[in-house]
């Protein structure tokens, strides 16, 4: 059990001032909070006891004990196993850029693993296994993830769709039924067109899954099954970089989870698709 520090870092800009006092105290010296009662942490951090309980809820945890266990787990693994996210600076050498980009991508995947809930991922895979059709929705960089997902699932004979046109996304969402699954992908979780498609899919009776950054967002609130990723984007990036890597990683987890449930079936169709593609040279 770990991931307490990642969760705190991801939500710190979206919580109340009193909650932030507690979060900053823990992040600055995580070892100091281990073994403290709620009252003791309140006194040392300057945040109220009620704020500590609210902070745990903001993190999606059952209570203070779970927060302490997750932070303790991080410490046992050597903190956050991180060199920290590295900013790209003006006139960096190519070697520095190679190292920085690669380290940031690796760190994003490590952080995402700490917040992915196994039970929720299992629920998503179960829903996709049962689905007659799977629709992937995303805009911009997230649409590239949706197209990649469609490509993967089609190759194991799971009927799948993705659309670049947001109007088509919305139109298709109206046509969904109880036997379908809609997967909405948005790093912010606040992309209006994707929110509209998922909300419509849910109203149509489909099971809905979201893939967003960790924390409360409109998209994750709508979804029946919210999945979360972690990454840090900075000002110089005109498009998603490490966030794209974490989204692809989650899609791969879902794809292989579905494929493994019907391994022989999946392998048969993978071989068929591989052969026909090979004929194209």
Buried (B, 14 or more C-beta within 10 A) or exposed (E): EBBBBBBBBBBBEEBBEBBBBBBBBBBEEBEEBEEBEBEEBBEBBEBBBEBBBBBBEBBBBEEBEBBBBBBBBBBEEEEBEBEEBBEBEEEBEEEEEEBBBEBBBBBBBBBBBBBBEEEBBEBBBBBBBEBEBBBBBBBBBBBBBBBBBBBBBBBBBBEBBBBEEBEBBBEBBEEBEEEBBBBBBBBBBEBEBBBBBBBBBBEBEBBBBBBBBBBBBBBBEBBBBBBBBBBBBEEEBEEBBBBBBBBBBBBEBBBBBBBEEBEEEBEEBBEEBEEEEEEEE
